[in-house]
Amino acid sequence: MAGIGVQLNKIFDKHTLTSSLYGIGFSFVYTIAPMLVVIGCLFAMYRVLGFDEVGYLERETFSTSILYIFIFSLLTSAPFNSVLSKYQTDRIYEQRYEDIRPCIYVGILSNLTLSSLLAIPFYIYEAIVGQVEIYYVFTTYMAYLGLTLTFSTMVYNSILKQYKKITLYFVCCMVLTFLLSVLFRFLLQFSVTYSMLLAIAIGFLLIAALELSNVLRYFPTNSYNYKGVLQYYRKFWQLIASNFLYTLGLFVHNFVFWTTPSNLVVRNTYICNQSYDMASCLAMFTNISASVLFISRVEMHFHDRYKEYTEAVIGGKLDSIEKAKKRMFRGLSSQLLSLAHIQFIVSVIVYLIAIVILPIMGFAGMIMEIYPQLAVGYFISFLMYSELLFLYYFDDLKGAVLNGVIFAGVTLAGSIIAANLSALWYGVGFTTAAFLAFTFSYFRLRWIEKNLDSHVFCRGTVLRQVYDDMPDAVVYNAYKK
């Protein structure tokens, strides 16, 4: 995200209202706009193709299919994306660009293998038990693989700072998706739901293909060093575990409520809880701006102080290292506090608007009872994720894994207990987990601050280690001639 940070610095340095609004819009467009474009495309197809007129069973089959595609593509891509991102960043730093292609190929193969191992048995079950037509099941499977590939290839493009192209790919492909759905429905006379599903599958696969071709264009050579990528999987397994556990924590409370009596079972295959799922979706969008604010604040302020510290460690004096360290942690505290203040104001405003507008749009009853508690939970969880990224900054992978264990574990246990409470408290398990993980990460960062010197100079590798004859004992004597 360094590219965004540099451009945001240029925008906000003008210190005018217009530039501030432009900066907020800029960061919004290049961070969360792709996801909103997909949602906008779905709503457009709903309205134009007449989704409301479709039979209940067919409508729910489509809705749950899309729900599963989004949730499980995120879960299956989460373990690999973080470690592949680190591998690519390290190789670019070492200017070993020929190692990037093996990383891309291994990443895609790993991602598709895991995704297929989970998906194929489920879709066979859907075809046999749910008696869903084979062509419909296969198209759903392709849409799932398309979105999984999209998330996977998006990582490589993000590191290359190709945010404009990513947004452009999503916009163009979703426009094409909408047009294809209209064509399938009104010209080829496909059913409404299959027209939408087939168009979405083509759209996701096309985005993934464009993203993949773009990143391969940057790295034309291939070192065939596939073993090096696999060794990163083993070496940084904690990175894989922490990222997966965080993503699991975001959805495991939904899985718990899918098993409650208020759930909905579709074709003996799909299971969901419409009220809880919709409330959690709305709560997530209430706080989605946290990612934009985090990028704006951290990339604009913290990154430079982190860079100053690492440069001081390599070639600075002791007092320079101490001063740089203090400035870095003051900056970290300041950015976290600032993020909490601004996000709180934004969330309160969005929450109040949601309370007024959502009932008018038809979201009422149990959804609005569950929504407030989950809105608080997502507010804390996004702040916690910012702390998790700071742990990555300081290479504290053990702390990151413990954070994930607390978040996912307490969410699971808390949600099981909360499922027996009234609807108003359904989200208390998720909120408690986010708060405990946030608290743990906060004290973990304080611990890092106190022990950073021993970590960097005793356990870390500041200088490259080589096997050679021992140098002269006074080699570091600056006064020796």
Summary of the structure (lengths in Angstrom):
residues: 481
radius of gyration: 24.3
end to end distance: 46.9
largest distance: 90.1
contacts: 1557
relative contact order: 0.09
helix: 81%
strand: 1%
